[in-house]
Structure formats: C-alpha cells, structure tokens
C-alpha cells in the first residue's frame, strides 16, 4: 500500500458513492449508461475470484466486497427499480458492449501473465475495465448536457485511474519484482479515454458553466 494507491481507491469509492447518491436521492439514472455499469459488474466479479481463496488484508477484502456489491446494486436499480428504471436513456445507450466483452476475453486468452483460470480472468477484467467507460462517454456525447452528479462520477473514475498510474510508477521504482505490465498499459489507455472529458470539465469549471460535450 502507498499513498497513490490509497488515493486511487478512495477516488474510485467516491465515484461509486456519487453514482449511488444520484440514483437513490433523485430516483433517476438519467445520463447513466447501463451498459457501462454491467461491464463494471463483470469486471469486479471476474477480478475478485480470489475473494474466498486468498486473504491479503481486511482492507483488501472489504474493498472487493464493496465494489462487487455496489456495482450489482446499481445494475439492479437501473433494470428493476420501479421508479429508477423509468428514467433510463434506453434510446441513447445503444453501444454494443458485448463486442468489448468478446474482444477483452479473446485478448486475455492470448496475452496474460500465467495460463491459469484465475490469471486469465484477471487479465480479462483489466482489459475490459480499460474500455468499460466507452458506452458512458458515448451516451454523454449523444445527450449533450451533463448534470453535476454524472459529471463528478466520471471525473472521479478518471482520477482513480490517474492515481493508479502514479501507483505503478512508484511500485516500479520501489519493488524489485514488480511486473504488472498488463495493468500498466491498460491503465494508461483507459486514462487516455478520459482526456476529452477532462478538458471539457475543466472548461466548464473555469467558466462556471454547465458541462456540455460536443456531439
């Protein structure tokens, strides 16, 4: 554990809390991509297959349970909650996310650190997380206007990945056998996807104006 990983974990947790706040306080999921939330649920379930086999620390276990549970709760609300599901932007959220799942799985079969069941699904979760935000970004571009909570949710998600890049740099120089190159490359690619959003978020903050993304 180091300060960069802790900051990354906390910004990731904040992003989830912001999204849950939006859904439960407003009873609305407008502007949120169900496709992205389903991908994140799949990411956490496949990444944390070691939840009941490998114990690292109480902190590690709690974070795994929180991310799995919260992601499944968000998907449940968007699909089946009587009030929330009515606000889902079905016509705008049309990204064919199953292509991302298939491509990530095929890549994991060929590019992994060890040819074991757990390591292949770990690599799959890393690749899938790198592109899971795409349906959300496409939905925001199609809708144009972005409400404050949705914008903050995406901002904290991007910050989480940026902090993890610093975490990997720190570990590379401080740990003799650090070699998570799959996570490093995928994390850099994932952070790059947020670059356009960060730019427009900064412009809106600077001008004290509502966040808008170009169509």
Sine and cosine of phi, psi and omega as CSV:
sin_phi,cos_phi,sin_psi,cos_psi,sin_omega,cos_omega
0.00,0.00,0.69,-0.73,0.10,-1.00
-0.62,-0.79,0.13,-0.99,-0.12,-0.99
-0.89,0.46,-0.55,0.84,-0.03,-1.00
-0.95,0.32,-0.67,0.74,0.04,-1.00
-0.92,0.40,-0.66,0.75,0.01,-1.00
-0.88,0.47,-0.67,0.74,0.03,-1.00
-0.90,0.44,-0.63,0.78,0.04,-1.00
-0.90,0.44,-0.69,0.72,0.02,-1.00
-0.89,0.46,-0.65,0.76,-0.04,-1.00
-0.94,0.34,-0.65,0.76,0.04,-1.00
-0.93,0.38,-0.55,0.83,0.08,-1.00
-0.90,0.43,-0.70,0.72,0.02,-1.00
-0.90,0.44,-0.66,0.75,0.02,-1.00
-0.88,0.47,-0.64,0.77,0.01,-1.00
-0.87,0.49,-0.65,0.76,0.03,-1.00
-0.92,0.40,-0.69,0.73,0.00,-1.00
-0.90,0.44,-0.63,0.77,0.05,-1.00
-0.88,0.47,-0.68,0.73,0.00,-1.00
-0.92,0.40,-0.68,0.73,0.04,-1.00
-0.90,0.44,-0.61,0.79,0.05,-1.00
-0.88,0.47,-0.71,0.70,0.01,-1.00
-0.86,0.51,-0.72,0.69,-0.08,-1.00
-0.94,0.35,-0.73,0.68,-0.11,-0.99
-0.99,0.15,-0.50,0.86,-0.02,-1.00
-0.98,0.18,-0.63,0.77,-0.05,-1.00
-0.99,-0.17,-0.17,0.99,-0.08,-1.00
0.81,0.59,0.62,0.78,-0.03,-1.00
-0.61,-0.79,0.60,-0.80,0.11,-0.99
-0.86,-0.51,0.38,0.92,0.02,-1.00
-0.85,0.52,0.73,-0.68,-0.01,-1.00
1.00,0.04,-0.07,1.00,0.00,-1.00
-0.97,-0.25,0.72,-0.69,0.00,-1.00
-1.00,0.04,0.89,-0.46,0.09,-1.00
-0.89,0.45,-0.55,0.83,-0.01,-1.00
-0.87,0.49,-0.71,0.71,0.02,-1.00
-0.90,0.44,-0.67,0.74,-0.01,-1.00
-0.91,0.42,-0.60,0.80,0.07,-1.00
-0.91,0.41,-0.63,0.78,0.03,-1.00
-0.91,0.41,-0.67,0.74,0.02,-1.00
-0.90,0.43,-0.61,0.79,0.06,-1.00
-0.87,0.49,-0.68,0.73,0.02,-1.00
-0.91,0.40,-0.61,0.79,0.04,-1.00
-0.85,0.52,-0.77,0.63,-0.09,-1.00
-0.94,0.33,-0.63,0.77,0.00,-1.00
-0.89,0.45,-0.68,0.74,-0.03,-1.00
-0.98,0.19,-0.47,0.88,0.00,-1.00
-0.97,0.26,-0.57,0.82,-0.10,-0.99
-0.97,-0.23,0.64,0.77,0.09,-1.00
-0.90,0.43,-0.32,0.95,-0.02,-1.00
-1.00,0.04,0.16,0.99,-0.09,-1.00
-0.82,0.57,-0.62,0.78,-0.06,-1.00
-0.97,-0.23,0.10,0.99,-0.03,-1.00
-0.88,-0.47,-0.54,0.84,-0.05,-1.00
-0.83,-0.55,0.89,-0.46,0.04,-1.00
-0.98,-0.20,0.84,-0.54,0.01,-1.00
-0.97,-0.26,-0.78,0.62,0.03,-1.00
-0.26,-0.97,0.28,-0.96,0.06,-1.00
-0.88,0.47,-0.68,0.73,0.02,-1.00
-0.84,0.55,-0.75,0.66,-0.02,-1.00
-0.87,0.49,-0.70,0.71,-0.01,-1.00
-0.91,0.41,-0.69,0.73,-0.01,-1.00
-0.89,0.46,-0.69,0.72,0.00,-1.00
-0.89,0.45,-0.64,0.77,0.04,-1.00
-0.88,0.48,-0.72,0.69,-0.01,-1.00
-0.90,0.43,-0.65,0.76,-0.01,-1.00
-0.89,0.46,-0.72,0.70,-0.05,-1.00
-0.94,0.33,-0.62,0.79,0.06,-1.00
-0.91,0.41,-0.76,0.65,-0.05,-1.00
-0.90,0.44,-0.70,0.72,-0.03,-1.00
-0.92,0.38,-0.64,0.77,-0.01,-1.00
-0.92,0.40,-0.64,0.77,0.04,-1.00
-0.93,0.37,-0.59,0.81,0.03,-1.00
-0.91,0.42,-0.63,0.77,0.02,-1.00
-0.91,0.42,-0.71,0.71,0.03,-1.00
-0.88,0.47,-0.67,0.74,0.00,-1.00
-0.87,0.50,-0.72,0.69,0.00,-1.00
-0.87,0.49,-0.70,0.71,-0.06,-1.00
-0.94,0.34,-0.47,0.88,-0.02,-1.00
-1.00,-0.03,-0.61,0.79,-0.21,-0.98
-0.80,-0.60,-0.23,0.97,0.03,-1.00
-0.92,0.40,0.78,-0.62,-0.16,-0.99
-0.83,0.56,-0.69,0.73,-0.05,-1.00
-1.00,0.08,-0.69,0.72,-0.10,-0.99
-0.90,0.43,-0.68,0.73,-0.11,-0.99
-0.89,0.45,-0.38,0.92,-0.01,-1.00
-0.94,0.34,-0.37,0.93,-0.04,-1.00
-1.00,-0.07,0.02,1.00,-0.03,-1.00
-0.92,0.38,0.77,-0.64,-0.03,-1.00
-0.99,0.13,0.95,0.31,-0.09,-1.00
-0.89,0.46,-0.61,0.79,-0.04,-1.00
-0.94,0.35,-0.44,0.90,-0.01,-1.00
-1.00,-0.05,-0.41,0.91,-0.07,-1.00
-1.00,-0.09,0.96,0.30,-0.11,-0.99
-0.90,-0.43,0.21,0.98,0.00,-1.00
-0.87,0.49,0.74,-0.67,-0.02,-1.00
-0.99,0.14,0.99,0.15,-0.15,-0.99
-0.94,0.33,-0.29,0.96,0.01,-1.00
-0.92,0.39,-0.39,0.92,0.09,-1.00
-0.92,0.40,-0.60,0.80,0.04,-1.00
-0.91,0.42,-0.64,0.77,0.02,-1.00
-0.90,0.44,-0.74,0.67,-0.04,-1.00
-0.90,0.44,-0.71,0.71,-0.02,-1.00
-0.90,0.43,-0.65,0.76,0.00,-1.00
-0.91,0.42,-0.63,0.78,-0.02,-1.00
-0.94,0.35,-0.67,0.74,0.03,-1.00
-0.89,0.45,-0.68,0.73,0.01,-1.00
-0.88,0.47,-0.65,0.76,0.00,-1.00
-0.91,0.42,-0.54,0.84,0.02,-1.00
-0.91,0.42,-0.51,0.86,-0.07,-1.00
-0.98,-0.21,-0.47,0.88,-0.04,-1.00
-0.84,-0.55,0.98,-0.21,-0.02,-1.00
-0.46,-0.89,0.16,-0.99,-0.03,-1.00
-1.00,-0.01,-0.53,0.85,0.07,-1.00
-0.59,-0.81,0.61,-0.79,0.00,-1.00
-1.00,0.06,0.95,0.32,0.08,-1.00
-0.78,-0.63,0.35,-0.94,-0.02,-1.00
-0.82,0.57,-0.76,0.65,-0.07,-1.00
-0.93,0.38,-0.66,0.75,-0.03,-1.00
-0.94,0.34,-0.58,0.82,0.04,-1.00
-0.91,0.42,-0.68,0.73,0.01,-1.00
-0.96,0.29,-0.46,0.89,0.13,-0.99
-0.90,0.43,-0.74,0.68,0.03,-1.00
-0.88,0.48,-0.66,0.75,0.04,-1.00
-0.84,0.54,-0.70,0.71,-0.02,-1.00
-0.91,0.41,-0.58,0.82,0.03,-1.00
-0.92,0.39,-0.74,0.68,0.01,-1.00
-0.90,0.44,-0.67,0.74,-0.04,-1.00
-0.93,0.38,-0.63,0.77,0.02,-1.00
-0.89,0.46,-0.54,0.84,-0.02,-1.00
-0.87,0.49,-0.47,0.88,-0.07,-1.00
-0.89,-0.46,0.01,1.00,-0.08,-1.00
-0.89,0.46,-0.43,0.90,-0.04,-1.00
-0.97,0.23,-0.25,0.97,-0.08,-1.00
-0.82,0.57,-0.75,0.66,0.04,-1.00
-0.85,0.53,-0.59,0.81,0.02,-1.00
-0.92,0.40,-0.70,0.71,0.00,-1.00
-0.91,0.42,-0.64,0.77,0.03,-1.00
-0.90,0.43,-0.68,0.74,0.01,-1.00
-0.88,0.48,-0.69,0.73,0.00,-1.00
-0.91,0.42,-0.61,0.79,0.04,-1.00
-0.92,0.40,-0.61,0.79,0.01,-1.00
-0.94,0.34,-0.60,0.80,-0.03,-1.00
-0.98,0.18,-0.43,0.90,0.03,-1.00
1.00,0.08,-0.97,0.25,-0.02,-1.00
-0.98,0.22,0.61,-0.79,-0.01,-1.00
-0.81,-0.58,0.84,-0.54,0.01,-1.00
-0.95,0.30,0.29,-0.96,-0.14,-0.99
-0.86,0.51,-0.72,0.69,-0.06,-1.00
-0.92,0.39,-0.63,0.78,0.04,-1.00
-0.91,0.41,-0.67,0.74,0.03,-1.00
-0.89,0.46,-0.66,0.75,0.02,-1.00
-0.93,0.38,-0.59,0.81,0.04,-1.00
-0.86,0.52,-0.76,0.65,-0.01,-1.00
-0.92,0.39,-0.62,0.79,0.01,-1.00
-0.88,0.48,-0.73,0.69,-0.02,-1.00
-0.93,0.37,-0.55,0.84,0.08,-1.00
-0.88,0.47,-0.70,0.71,0.02,-1.00
-0.91,0.41,-0.62,0.78,0.02,-1.00
-0.90,0.43,-0.61,0.79,0.04,-1.00
-0.85,0.53,-0.70,0.71,0.00,-1.00
-0.94,0.35,-0.61,0.80,0.02,-1.00
-0.89,0.46,-0.68,0.74,0.03,-1.00
-0.90,0.44,-0.58,0.82,0.00,-1.00
-0.93,0.36,-0.48,0.88,0.09,-1.00
-0.90,0.45,-0.70,0.71,0.06,-1.00
-0.89,0.45,-0.59,0.81,0.05,-1.00
-0.87,0.48,-0.70,0.71,0.00,-1.00
-0.93,0.38,-0.62,0.79,0.05,-1.00
-0.89,0.46,-0.70,0.71,0.02,-1.00
-0.88,0.48,-0.72,0.70,-0.02,-1.00
-0.92,0.39,-0.55,0.84,0.02,-1.00
-0.88,0.48,-0.61,0.79,-0.05,-1.00
-1.00,0.01,-0.21,0.98,-0.06,-1.00
-0.91,-0.42,-0.26,0.97,-0.01,-1.00
-0.91,-0.42,0.76,-0.65,-0.10,-1.00
-0.91,0.42,-0.67,0.75,-0.13,-0.99
-0.94,-0.34,0.43,0.90,0.01,-1.00
-0.95,0.31,0.82,-0.57,-0.07,-1.00
-0.53,-0.85,0.54,0.84,0.00,-1.00
-0.98,0.19,0.89,0.46,-0.08,-1.00
-0.94,0.35,-0.48,0.88,0.04,-1.00
-0.89,0.46,-0.72,0.69,0.01,-1.00
-0.91,0.42,-0.63,0.78,-0.02,-1.00
-0.90,0.44,-0.78,0.63,-0.04,-1.00
-0.91,0.42,-0.69,0.73,0.00,-1.00
-0.91,0.41,-0.62,0.79,0.01,-1.00
-0.91,0.42,-0.63,0.77,0.04,-1.00
-0.91,0.42,-0.69,0.73,0.03,-1.00
-0.89,0.46,-0.65,0.76,0.00,-1.00
-0.91,0.42,-0.70,0.71,0.00,-1.00
-0.89,0.46,-0.59,0.81,0.01,-1.00
-0.88,0.47,-0.50,0.86,0.01,-1.00
-0.91,0.42,-0.41,0.91,-0.02,-1.00
-1.00,0.06,-0.14,0.99,-0.14,-0.99
-0.83,0.56,-0.73,0.69,-0.02,-1.00
-0.89,0.45,-0.69,0.73,0.01,-1.00
-0.89,0.45,-0.70,0.71,0.01,-1.00
-0.84,0.54,-0.65,0.76,-0.02,-1.00
-0.87,0.48,-0.78,0.63,-0.04,-1.00
-0.94,0.33,-0.49,0.87,0.07,-1.00
-0.92,0.39,-0.68,0.74,0.02,-1.00
-0.90,0.44,-0.66,0.75,0.01,-1.00
-0.89,0.46,-0.69,0.73,-0.01,-1.00
-0.92,0.40,-0.63,0.78,0.04,-1.00
-0.91,0.41,-0.67,0.74,-0.02,-1.00
-0.90,0.44,-0.64,0.77,-0.04,-1.00
-1.00,-0.04,0.02,1.00,-0.03,-1.00
0.81,0.59,0.71,0.71,-0.06,-1.00
-0.84,-0.54,0.27,-0.96,0.01,-1.00
-0.93,0.37,0.65,-0.76,-0.03,-1.00
-0.94,0.34,0.81,-0.59,0.05,-1.00
-0.74,-0.67,0.68,-0.74,0.06,-1.00
-0.95,-0.32,0.64,-0.77,0.02,-1.00
-0.92,0.40,0.61,-0.79,-0.02,-1.00
-0.96,0.28,0.00,0.00,0.00,0.00
